[in-house]
Amino acid sequence: MKSEKKDIVVIGSMLSNDVILASHLLRYGYKTIVARPKAEEVIIENSITKTPKDLIFYYNNKFQLLKTLYNTKIIICISGAILLYLKQFFLIYPFLRLPKFINIPTGSDFTELATENSIRGYLYRKVLRRAKVNLIGTYPNKIKTLIKLKNINFHFSRFPYKTNENKKLLKVLKKESPIIFFHPSNIDWNADNVKSRNSTKGSNKFIKAFIKALKDGLNAKCIILDRGIDKEKAKLIISKSGASEHFIWKEDLSREEFFTQVQQCDVVVDQFSGGAYGGIAVESMSYGKPVFCHIHKPSARLLYFDDLPPVFNCYSEKQIYKALHLCQDREYLYKKGKQSQDWAYRNHNWKFYLIQINLFFDILTENSKSKFLLENIDEN
């Protein structure tokens, strides 16, 4: 018996964002599934989404994947996953006559791999050019990449992050309580000075500023994940500073554990070198958490105009140090969290992202579902 044709197949897990995206598409009327290789089979945690059992199809071989892709109207791939999953067929891709696809670049896949002088770089450029549209964030390095590359269909877009839908905020911190900072980003500042890398985090600037602030009286602790290319160098800096007791190292967290930790902390630390926030920032802001990161305002305005993210916007070690001391005002910290949550709801509401997907679905399939979809989008 032939299976029902799907509207959209989503490929490319990217921290379960494939499942989150597909769940919302399903919720608003699209017949959607996620396709993943059997090797990536995991238990989807309840905190990520209420996932129907048949939402994810785990295929055993490439031919099962091809069969699934032929049975859909369009494909959405995250970070060029169509190249990863179909690399054996990619040079003959035009002859496969697969459905049209939308690509959602995320980070270094676009800022580094897309301009890399290698076979992988060449093939990824093929992905970008074969995609009917690439939904791209307005990071400075992404804009630079766009200028370098040719013949790419793109649209500036917000990424479909998992955002908290329950507007609850913690109470104002007591003055005697230490401020808990959570540093979940990869520890990476390109300490080895590799010229081809531009997707680093500038983690060393925060660590040094935090140590200096502690010595000058800041009552705080930092929960920091033990991951990233420069993590050993970070441990050495902390050890030599004598501030080790203020850093709590944790192993890499699952998505469920990550969101639990976000809720338990007071401030979240993102990145300071790329001129843009990561998914960590938006997801944390939706939980009412103030965020430390550096945002290049002219680039951000391409998406947000005058409604820029209300983060602690700091780039240098000195700027981070000053922002750390602002956190000692517990009332201010609470208000900053409330502003952050309101901003996340205004700017990363799933309704707006799905309207965008719906537009491209209509264009690519020439079979409008707009009226049906818009009637099913929750206004809250």
DOFI-40846 format. One record per residue (C-alpha): residue in three letters; residue number from 1; chain; x, y, z. Coordinates in steps of 0.2 Angstrom, whole numbers, always signed. Layout:
// DOFI-40846
+---------+-----+--------+-------+-------+-------+
: residuo : num : cadena :  east : north :    up :
+---------+-----+--------+-------+-------+-------+
:     ALA : NUM :      A :     X :     Y :     Z :
...
+---------+-----+--------+-------+-------+-------+
// end
This chain:
// DOFI-40846
+---------+-----+--------+-------+-------+-------+
: residuo : num : cadena :  east : north :    up :
+---------+-----+--------+-------+-------+-------+
:     MET :   1 :      A :    +0 :    +0 :    +0 :
:     LYS :   2 :      A :    +7 :   +17 :    -5 :
:     SER :   3 :      A :   +10 :   +29 :    +9 :
:     GLU :   4 :      A :    +2 :   +46 :   +10 :
:     LYS :   5 :      A :   +12 :   +60 :    +1 :
:     LYS :   6 :      A :   +20 :   +72 :   +14 :
:     ASP :   7 :      A :   +20 :   +91 :   +12 :
:     ILE :   8 :      A :   +37 :   +93 :   +20 :
:     VAL :   9 :      A :   +52 :   +81 :   +25 :
:     VAL :  10 :      A :   +64 :   +89 :   +37 :
:     ILE :  11 :      A :   +82 :   +83 :   +37 :
:     GLY :  12 :      A :   +97 :   +88 :   +48 :
:     SER :  13 :      A :   +96 :   +86 :   +67 :
:     MET :  14 :      A :  +106 :  +101 :   +73 :
:     LEU :  15 :      A :  +102 :   +99 :   +92 :
:     SER :  16 :      A :   +84 :   +92 :   +88 :
:     ASN :  17 :      A :   +79 :  +108 :   +79 :
:     ASP :  18 :      A :   +73 :   +96 :   +65 :
:     VAL :  19 :      A :   +60 :   +89 :   +77 :
:     ILE :  20 :      A :   +55 :  +106 :   +84 :
:     LEU :  21 :      A :   +52 :  +113 :   +67 :
:     ALA :  22 :      A :   +43 :   +98 :   +61 :
:     SER :  23 :      A :   +32 :   +97 :   +76 :
:     HIS :  24 :      A :   +27 :  +115 :   +73 :
:     LEU :  25 :      A :   +23 :  +112 :   +55 :
:     LEU :  26 :      A :   +13 :   +97 :   +60 :
:     ARG :  27 :      A :    +3 :  +107 :   +73 :
:     TYR :  28 :      A :    -1 :  +120 :   +60 :
:     GLY :  29 :      A :    -8 :  +108 :   +47 :
:     TYR :  30 :      A :    +7 :  +102 :   +36 :
:     LYS :  31 :      A :    +9 :   +83 :   +34 :
:     THR :  32 :      A :   +27 :   +83 :   +40 :
:     ILE :  33 :      A :   +40 :   +70 :   +45 :
:     VAL :  34 :      A :   +58 :   +70 :   +50 :
:     ALA :  35 :      A :   +70 :   +59 :   +41 :
:     ARG :  36 :      A :   +86 :   +53 :   +51 :
:     PRO :  37 :      A :   +98 :   +39 :   +49 :
:     LYS :  38 :      A :   +96 :   +24 :   +60 :
:     ALA :  39 :      A :  +113 :   +28 :   +68 :
:     GLU :  40 :      A :  +106 :   +44 :   +75 :
:     GLU :  41 :      A :   +91 :   +36 :   +84 :
:     VAL :  42 :      A :   +88 :   +43 :  +101 :
:     ILE :  43 :      A :   +75 :   +46 :  +114 :
:     ILE :  44 :      A :   +67 :   +63 :  +111 :
:     GLU :  45 :      A :   +65 :   +71 :  +127 :
:     ASN :  46 :      A :   +49 :   +78 :  +134 :
:     SER :  47 :      A :   +56 :   +95 :  +137 :
:     ILE :  48 :      A :   +59 :   +98 :  +118 :
:     THR :  49 :      A :   +42 :   +95 :  +111 :
:     LYS :  50 :      A :   +27 :   +84 :  +112 :
:     THR :  51 :      A :   +33 :   +72 :   +98 :
:     PRO :  52 :      A :   +21 :   +60 :   +90 :
:     LYS :  53 :      A :   +28 :   +43 :   +89 :
:     ASP :  54 :      A :   +28 :   +43 :   +70 :
:     LEU :  55 :      A :   +35 :   +60 :   +67 :
:     ILE :  56 :      A :   +53 :   +53 :   +65 :
:     PHE :  57 :      A :   +57 :   +40 :   +51 :
:     TYR :  58 :      A :   +74 :   +32 :   +55 :
:     TYR :  59 :      A :   +80 :   +25 :   +38 :
:     ASN :  60 :      A :   +92 :   +10 :   +37 :
:     ASN :  61 :      A :  +100 :   +15 :   +20 :
:     LYS :  62 :      A :  +101 :   +29 :    +7 :
:     PHE :  63 :      A :   +88 :   +21 :    -4 :
:     GLN :  64 :      A :   +75 :   +22 :   +10 :
:     LEU :  65 :      A :   +79 :   +40 :   +12 :
:     LEU :  66 :      A :   +77 :   +43 :    -7 :
:     LYS :  67 :      A :   +61 :   +34 :    -6 :
:     THR :  68 :      A :   +55 :   +46 :    +8 :
:     LEU :  69 :      A :   +61 :   +61 :    -1 :
:     TYR :  70 :      A :   +52 :   +57 :   -17 :
:     ASN :  71 :      A :   +36 :   +55 :    -7 :
:     THR :  72 :      A :   +36 :   +74 :    -2 :
:     LYS :  73 :      A :   +32 :   +90 :   -10 :
:     ILE :  74 :      A :   +47 :  +100 :    -3 :
:     ILE :  75 :      A :   +62 :   +96 :    +8 :
:     ILE :  76 :      A :   +69 :  +108 :   +22 :
:     CYS :  77 :      A :   +87 :  +104 :   +26 :
:     ILE :  78 :      A :   +97 :  +111 :   +41 :
:     SER :  79 :      A :  +115 :  +115 :   +38 :
:     GLY :  80 :      A :  +116 :  +108 :   +21 :
:     ALA :  81 :      A :  +111 :   +90 :   +28 :
:     ILE :  82 :      A :  +106 :   +85 :   +11 :
:     LEU :  83 :      A :  +124 :   +84 :    +6 :
:     LEU :  84 :      A :  +129 :   +74 :   +22 :
:     TYR :  85 :      A :  +115 :   +61 :   +20 :
:     LEU :  86 :      A :  +116 :   +60 :    +1 :
:     LYS :  87 :      A :  +135 :   +63 :    -2 :
:     GLN :  88 :      A :  +136 :   +47 :   -13 :
:     PHE :  89 :      A :  +124 :   +54 :   -25 :
:     PHE :  90 :      A :  +127 :   +72 :   -24 :
:     LEU :  91 :      A :  +137 :   +74 :   -41 :
:     ILE :  92 :      A :  +122 :   +66 :   -50 :
:     TYR :  93 :      A :  +109 :   +76 :   -39 :
:     PRO :  94 :      A :  +101 :   +85 :   -54 :
:     PHE :  95 :      A :   +97 :   +68 :   -62 :
:     LEU :  96 :      A :   +88 :   +62 :   -46 :
:     ARG :  97 :      A :   +74 :   +74 :   -49 :
:     LEU :  98 :      A :   +71 :   +76 :   -31 :
:     PRO :  99 :      A :   +58 :   +89 :   -24 :
:     LYS : 100 :      A :   +64 :  +107 :   -22 :
:     PHE : 101 :      A :   +72 :  +110 :    -6 :
:     ILE : 102 :      A :   +75 :  +125 :    +7 :
:     ASN : 103 :      A :   +91 :  +126 :   +16 :
:     ILE : 104 :      A :   +94 :  +134 :   +33 :
:     PRO : 105 :      A :  +112 :  +137 :   +36 :
:     THR : 106 :      A :  +117 :  +139 :   +54 :
:     GLY : 107 :      A :  +134 :  +143 :   +59 :
:     SER : 108 :      A :  +152 :  +138 :   +53 :
:     ASP : 109 :      A :  +144 :  +128 :   +38 :
:     PHE : 110 :      A :  +140 :  +145 :   +30 :
:     THR : 111 :      A :  +154 :  +156 :   +37 :
:     GLU : 112 :      A :  +168 :  +144 :   +35 :
:     LEU : 113 :      A :  +164 :  +128 :   +25 :
:     ALA : 114 :      A :  +155 :  +138 :   +11 :
:     THR : 115 :      A :  +171 :  +147 :    +6 :
:     GLU : 116 :      A :  +183 :  +133 :   +10 :
:     ASN : 117 :      A :  +195 :  +127 :    -4 :
:     SER : 118 :      A :  +191 :  +109 :    -2 :
:     ILE : 119 :      A :  +180 :   +95 :   -10 :
:     ARG : 120 :      A :  +168 :   +97 :    +5 :
:     GLY : 121 :      A :  +168 :  +116 :    +2 :
:     TYR : 122 :      A :  +164 :  +114 :   -16 :
:     LEU : 123 :      A :  +150 :  +102 :   -13 :
:     TYR : 124 :      A :  +142 :  +113 :    +0 :
:     ARG : 125 :      A :  +143 :  +128 :   -12 :
:     LYS : 126 :      A :  +133 :  +116 :   -24 :
:     VAL : 127 :      A :  +120 :  +114 :   -10 :
:     LEU : 128 :      A :  +118 :  +132 :    -8 :
:     ARG : 129 :      A :  +116 :  +135 :   -26 :
:     ARG : 130 :      A :  +104 :  +121 :   -29 :
:     ALA : 131 :      A :   +93 :  +126 :   -14 :
:     LYS : 132 :      A :   +78 :  +136 :   -20 :
:     VAL : 133 :      A :   +81 :  +148 :    -5 :
:     ASN : 134 :      A :   +93 :  +149 :    +9 :
:     LEU : 135 :      A :   +86 :  +156 :   +25 :
:     ILE : 136 :      A :  +101 :  +165 :   +32 :
:     GLY : 137 :      A :  +103 :  +175 :   +48 :
:     THR : 138 :      A :  +111 :  +192 :   +48 :
:     TYR : 139 :      A :  +128 :  +188 :   +56 :
:     PRO : 140 :      A :  +142 :  +199 :   +50 :
:     ASN : 141 :      A :  +152 :  +184 :   +44 :
:     LYS : 142 :      A :  +137 :  +177 :   +35 :
:     ILE : 143 :      A :  +135 :  +193 :   +26 :
:     LYS : 144 :      A :  +153 :  +193 :   +21 :
:     THR : 145 :      A :  +151 :  +175 :   +14 :
:     LEU : 146 :      A :  +136 :  +181 :    +4 :
:     ILE : 147 :      A :  +146 :  +194 :    -4 :
:     LYS : 148 :      A :  +160 :  +182 :    -9 :
:     LEU : 149 :      A :  +148 :  +169 :   -16 :
:     LYS : 150 :      A :  +138 :  +170 :   -32 :
:     ASN : 151 :      A :  +121 :  +164 :   -38 :
:     ILE : 152 :      A :  +113 :  +160 :   -21 :
:     ASN : 153 :      A :   +95 :  +163 :   -18 :
:     PHE : 154 :      A :   +93 :  +169 :    +0 :
:     HIS : 155 :      A :   +81 :  +177 :   +11 :
:     PHE : 156 :      A :   +87 :  +185 :   +28 :
:     SER : 157 :      A :   +78 :  +175 :   +41 :
:     ARG : 158 :      A :   +77 :  +171 :   +60 :
:     PHE : 159 :      A :   +81 :  +153 :   +65 :
:     PRO : 160 :      A :   +67 :  +142 :   +72 :
:     TYR : 161 :      A :   +74 :  +141 :   +89 :
:     LYS : 162 :      A :   +65 :  +132 :  +103 :
:     THR : 163 :      A :   +57 :  +145 :  +114 :
:     ASN : 164 :      A :   +48 :  +144 :  +130 :
:     GLU : 165 :      A :   +30 :  +146 :  +129 :
:     ASN : 166 :      A :   +26 :  +148 :  +147 :
:     LYS : 167 :      A :   +29 :  +166 :  +153 :
:     LYS : 168 :      A :   +35 :  +164 :  +171 :
:     LEU : 169 :      A :   +49 :  +173 :  +179 :
:     LEU : 170 :      A :   +59 :  +170 :  +195 :
:     LYS : 171 :      A :   +58 :  +182 :  +209 :
:     VAL : 172 :      A :   +71 :  +196 :  +212 :
:     LEU : 173 :      A :   +87 :  +188 :  +219 :
:     LYS : 174 :      A :   +91 :  +192 :  +237 :
:     LYS : 175 :      A :  +106 :  +203 :  +239 :
:     GLU : 176 :      A :  +116 :  +190 :  +249 :
:     SER : 177 :      A :  +114 :  +177 :  +236 :
:     PRO : 178 :      A :  +128 :  +174 :  +223 :
:     ILE : 179 :      A :  +123 :  +178 :  +205 :
:     ILE : 180 :      A :  +124 :  +162 :  +195 :
:     PHE : 181 :      A :  +131 :  +164 :  +177 :
:     PHE : 182 :      A :  +129 :  +149 :  +165 :
:     HIS : 183 :      A :  +142 :  +148 :  +151 :
:     PRO : 184 :      A :  +135 :  +134 :  +139 :
:     SER : 185 :      A :  +144 :  +140 :  +123 :
:     ASN : 186 :      A :  +159 :  +130 :  +117 :
:     ILE : 187 :      A :  +175 :  +137 :  +125 :
:     ASP : 188 :      A :  +183 :  +144 :  +109 :
:     TRP : 189 :      A :  +194 :  +159 :  +105 :
:     ASN : 190 :      A :  +205 :  +152 :   +92 :
:     ALA : 191 :      A :  +220 :  +152 :  +103 :
:     ASP : 192 :      A :  +230 :  +144 :   +90 :
:     ASN : 193 :      A :  +226 :  +158 :   +78 :
:     VAL : 194 :      A :  +220 :  +147 :   +63 :
:     LYS : 195 :      A :  +217 :  +160 :   +49 :
:     SER : 196 :      A :  +202 :  +151 :   +41 :
:     ARG : 197 :      A :  +192 :  +151 :   +57 :
:     ASN : 198 :      A :  +179 :  +164 :   +60 :
:     SER : 199 :      A :  +166 :  +156 :   +70 :
:     THR : 200 :      A :  +174 :  +157 :   +87 :
:     LYS : 201 :      A :  +166 :  +163 :  +103 :
:     GLY : 202 :      A :  +179 :  +174 :  +112 :
:     SER : 203 :      A :  +177 :  +164 :  +128 :
:     ASN : 204 :      A :  +193 :  +170 :  +135 :
:     LYS : 205 :      A :  +187 :  +188 :  +136 :
:     PHE : 206 :      A :  +173 :  +183 :  +148 :
:     ILE : 207 :      A :  +183 :  +171 :  +158 :
:     LYS : 208 :      A :  +196 :  +185 :  +162 :
:     ALA : 209 :      A :  +183 :  +198 :  +165 :
:     PHE : 210 :      A :  +174 :  +187 :  +177 :
:     ILE : 211 :      A :  +190 :  +183 :  +187 :
:     LYS : 212 :      A :  +194 :  +202 :  +188 :
:     ALA : 213 :      A :  +176 :  +206 :  +194 :
:     LEU : 214 :      A :  +177 :  +192 :  +207 :
:     LYS : 215 :      A :  +193 :  +200 :  +214 :
:     ASP : 216 :      A :  +185 :  +216 :  +214 :
:     GLY : 217 :      A :  +170 :  +210 :  +225 :
:     LEU : 218 :      A :  +157 :  +202 :  +213 :
:     ASN : 219 :      A :  +147 :  +189 :  +222 :
:     ALA : 220 :      A :  +145 :  +176 :  +209 :
:     LYS : 221 :      A :  +148 :  +158 :  +202 :
:     CYS : 222 :      A :  +150 :  +152 :  +184 :
:     ILE : 223 :      A :  +143 :  +135 :  +179 :
:     ILE : 224 :      A :  +153 :  +131 :  +163 :
:     LEU : 225 :      A :  +152 :  +117 :  +151 :
:     ASP : 226 :      A :  +167 :  +107 :  +149 :
:     ARG : 227 :      A :  +168 :  +108 :  +130 :
:     GLY : 228 :      A :  +176 :  +117 :  +116 :
:     ILE : 229 :      A :  +193 :  +117 :  +107 :
:     ASP : 230 :      A :  +201 :  +129 :  +120 :
:     LYS : 231 :      A :  +193 :  +121 :  +136 :
:     GLU : 232 :      A :  +210 :  +116 :  +143 :
:     LYS : 233 :      A :  +218 :  +133 :  +140 :
:     ALA : 234 :      A :  +203 :  +140 :  +149 :
:     LYS : 235 :      A :  +206 :  +128 :  +164 :
:     LEU : 236 :      A :  +224 :  +134 :  +165 :
:     ILE : 237 :      A :  +219 :  +152 :  +166 :
:     ILE : 238 :      A :  +206 :  +149 :  +179 :
:     SER : 239 :      A :  +218 :  +138 :  +189 :
:     LYS : 240 :      A :  +232 :  +151 :  +189 :
:     SER : 241 :      A :  +220 :  +165 :  +194 :
:     GLY : 242 :      A :  +216 :  +156 :  +211 :
:     ALA : 243 :      A :  +197 :  +158 :  +207 :
:     SER : 244 :      A :  +193 :  +139 :  +203 :
:     GLU : 245 :      A :  +181 :  +138 :  +217 :
:     HIS : 246 :      A :  +169 :  +150 :  +208 :
:     PHE : 247 :      A :  +169 :  +140 :  +192 :
:     ILE : 248 :      A :  +158 :  +124 :  +192 :
:     TRP : 249 :      A :  +162 :  +113 :  +178 :
:     LYS : 250 :      A :  +149 :  +101 :  +170 :
:     GLU : 251 :      A :  +150 :   +88 :  +156 :
:     ASP : 252 :      A :  +140 :   +92 :  +140 :
:     LEU : 253 :      A :  +122 :   +92 :  +144 :
:     SER : 254 :      A :  +107 :   +85 :  +135 :
:     ARG : 255 :      A :   +94 :   +97 :  +128 :
:     GLU : 256 :      A :   +83 :   +93 :  +143 :
:     GLU : 257 :      A :   +97 :   +96 :  +155 :
:     PHE : 258 :      A :  +102 :  +112 :  +146 :
:     PHE : 259 :      A :   +84 :  +120 :  +148 :
:     THR : 260 :      A :   +84 :  +114 :  +166 :
:     GLN : 261 :      A :  +101 :  +123 :  +169 :
:     VAL : 262 :      A :   +94 :  +139 :  +160 :
:     GLN : 263 :      A :   +80 :  +140 :  +172 :
:     GLN : 264 :      A :   +91 :  +138 :  +187 :
:     CYS : 265 :      A :  +103 :  +151 :  +183 :
:     ASP : 266 :      A :  +102 :  +170 :  +184 :
:     VAL : 267 :      A :  +112 :  +175 :  +168 :
:     VAL : 268 :      A :  +117 :  +166 :  +152 :
:     VAL : 269 :      A :  +134 :  +169 :  +143 :
:     ASP : 270 :      A :  +134 :  +167 :  +124 :
:     GLN : 271 :      A :  +148 :  +173 :  +113 :
:     PHE : 272 :      A :  +159 :  +189 :  +110 :
:     SER : 273 :      A :  +168 :  +188 :   +93 :
:     GLY : 274 :      A :  +155 :  +185 :   +79 :
:     GLY : 275 :      A :  +144 :  +200 :   +81 :
:     ALA : 276 :      A :  +129 :  +190 :   +84 :
:     TYR : 277 :      A :  +120 :  +179 :   +96 :
:     GLY : 278 :      A :  +118 :  +160 :   +95 :
:     GLY : 279 :      A :  +102 :  +149 :   +98 :
:     ILE : 280 :      A :  +108 :  +148 :  +116 :
:     ALA : 281 :      A :  +104 :  +167 :  +118 :
:     VAL : 282 :      A :   +86 :  +167 :  +111 :
:     GLU : 283 :      A :   +81 :  +151 :  +120 :
:     SER : 284 :      A :   +88 :  +158 :  +136 :
:     MET : 285 :      A :   +80 :  +175 :  +134 :
:     SER : 286 :      A :   +63 :  +166 :  +131 :
:     TYR : 287 :      A :   +65 :  +159 :  +149 :
:     GLY : 288 :      A :   +67 :  +177 :  +155 :
:     LYS : 289 :      A :   +86 :  +176 :  +157 :
:     PRO : 290 :      A :   +98 :  +191 :  +153 :
:     VAL : 291 :      A :  +111 :  +186 :  +141 :
:     PHE : 292 :      A :  +129 :  +192 :  +139 :
:     CYS : 293 :      A :  +135 :  +193 :  +121 :
:     HIS : 294 :      A :  +141 :  +204 :  +107 :
:     ILE : 295 :      A :  +129 :  +210 :   +93 :
:     HIS : 296 :      A :  +134 :  +220 :   +78 :
:     LYS : 297 :      A :  +120 :  +232 :   +78 :
:     PRO : 298 :      A :  +120 :  +237 :   +59 :
:     SER : 299 :      A :  +119 :  +218 :   +55 :
:     ALA : 300 :      A :  +105 :  +215 :   +68 :
:     ARG : 301 :      A :   +95 :  +229 :   +61 :
:     LEU : 302 :      A :   +93 :  +220 :   +44 :
:     LEU : 303 :      A :   +81 :  +208 :   +54 :
:     TYR : 304 :      A :   +75 :  +218 :   +69 :
:     PHE : 305 :      A :   +76 :  +236 :   +63 :
:     ASP : 306 :      A :   +75 :  +247 :   +79 :
:     ASP : 307 :      A :   +69 :  +232 :   +90 :
:     LEU : 308 :      A :   +87 :  +225 :   +94 :
:     PRO : 309 :      A :   +90 :  +211 :  +107 :
:     PRO : 310 :      A :   +91 :  +219 :  +125 :
:     VAL : 311 :      A :  +106 :  +209 :  +129 :
:     PHE : 312 :      A :  +122 :  +215 :  +139 :
:     ASN : 313 :      A :  +130 :  +220 :  +123 :
:     CYS : 314 :      A :  +149 :  +219 :  +126 :
:     TYR : 315 :      A :  +164 :  +215 :  +115 :
:     SER : 316 :      A :  +180 :  +218 :  +124 :
:     GLU : 317 :      A :  +185 :  +212 :  +141 :
:     LYS : 318 :      A :  +183 :  +229 :  +148 :
:     GLN : 319 :      A :  +165 :  +230 :  +142 :
:     ILE : 320 :      A :  +161 :  +213 :  +149 :
:     TYR : 321 :      A :  +169 :  +218 :  +166 :
:     LYS : 322 :      A :  +158 :  +233 :  +167 :
:     ALA : 323 :      A :  +142 :  +223 :  +163 :
:     LEU : 324 :      A :  +146 :  +211 :  +176 :
:     HIS : 325 :      A :  +146 :  +224 :  +189 :
:     LEU : 326 :      A :  +129 :  +230 :  +183 :
:     CYS : 327 :      A :  +122 :  +213 :  +188 :
:     GLN : 328 :      A :  +125 :  +217 :  +206 :
:     ASP : 329 :      A :  +109 :  +227 :  +205 :
:     ARG : 330 :      A :   +96 :  +213 :  +207 :
:     GLU : 331 :      A :   +81 :  +223 :  +202 :
:     TYR : 332 :      A :   +90 :  +229 :  +186 :
:     LEU : 333 :      A :   +94 :  +211 :  +183 :
:     TYR : 334 :      A :   +76 :  +206 :  +185 :
:     LYS : 335 :      A :   +70 :  +220 :  +173 :
:     LYS : 336 :      A :   +83 :  +215 :  +160 :
:     GLY : 337 :      A :   +76 :  +197 :  +161 :
:     LYS : 338 :      A :   +58 :  +203 :  +158 :
:     GLN : 339 :      A :   +64 :  +214 :  +143 :
:     SER : 340 :      A :   +73 :  +199 :  +136 :
:     GLN : 341 :      A :   +58 :  +187 :  +137 :
:     ASP : 342 :      A :   +46 :  +200 :  +130 :
:     TRP : 343 :      A :   +58 :  +203 :  +115 :
:     ALA : 344 :      A :   +60 :  +184 :  +112 :
:     TYR : 345 :      A :   +41 :  +183 :  +111 :
:     ARG : 346 :      A :   +39 :  +198 :  +100 :
:     ASN : 347 :      A :   +53 :  +192 :   +88 :
:     HIS : 348 :      A :   +54 :  +173 :   +88 :
:     ASN : 349 :      A :   +36 :  +168 :   +90 :
:     TRP : 350 :      A :   +34 :  +153 :   +79 :
:     LYS : 351 :      A :   +19 :  +160 :   +71 :
:     PHE : 352 :      A :   +30 :  +172 :   +61 :
:     TYR : 353 :      A :   +42 :  +159 :   +56 :
:     LEU : 354 :      A :   +28 :  +148 :   +50 :
:     ILE : 355 :      A :   +20 :  +161 :   +39 :
:     GLN : 356 :      A :   +37 :  +163 :   +31 :
:     ILE : 357 :      A :   +39 :  +144 :   +28 :
:     ASN : 358 :      A :   +21 :  +145 :   +21 :
:     LEU : 359 :      A :   +25 :  +158 :    +9 :
:     PHE : 360 :      A :   +40 :  +148 :    +1 :
:     PHE : 361 :      A :   +29 :  +132 :    +2 :
:     ASP : 362 :      A :   +16 :  +141 :    -9 :
:     ILE : 363 :      A :   +29 :  +148 :   -21 :
:     LEU : 364 :      A :   +38 :  +131 :   -23 :
:     THR : 365 :      A :   +23 :  +120 :   -25 :
:     GLU : 366 :      A :   +11 :  +132 :   -33 :
:     ASN : 367 :      A :    -3 :  +125 :   -22 :
:     SER : 368 :      A :    -8 :  +138 :    -9 :
:     LYS : 369 :      A :   -12 :  +132 :    +9 :
:     SER : 370 :      A :   -11 :  +150 :   +16 :
:     LYS : 371 :      A :   -29 :  +152 :   +21 :
:     PHE : 372 :      A :   -29 :  +135 :   +30 :
:     LEU : 373 :      A :   -12 :  +138 :   +39 :
:     LEU : 374 :      A :   -16 :  +156 :   +45 :
:     GLU : 375 :      A :   -33 :  +150 :   +52 :
:     ASN : 376 :      A :   -24 :  +137 :   +62 :
:     ILE : 377 :      A :   -10 :  +148 :   +69 :
:     ASP : 378 :      A :   -13 :  +152 :   +87 :
:     GLU : 379 :      A :   -13 :  +171 :   +90 :
:     ASN : 380 :      A :    -7 :  +169 :  +108 :
+---------+-----+--------+-------+-------+-------+
// end
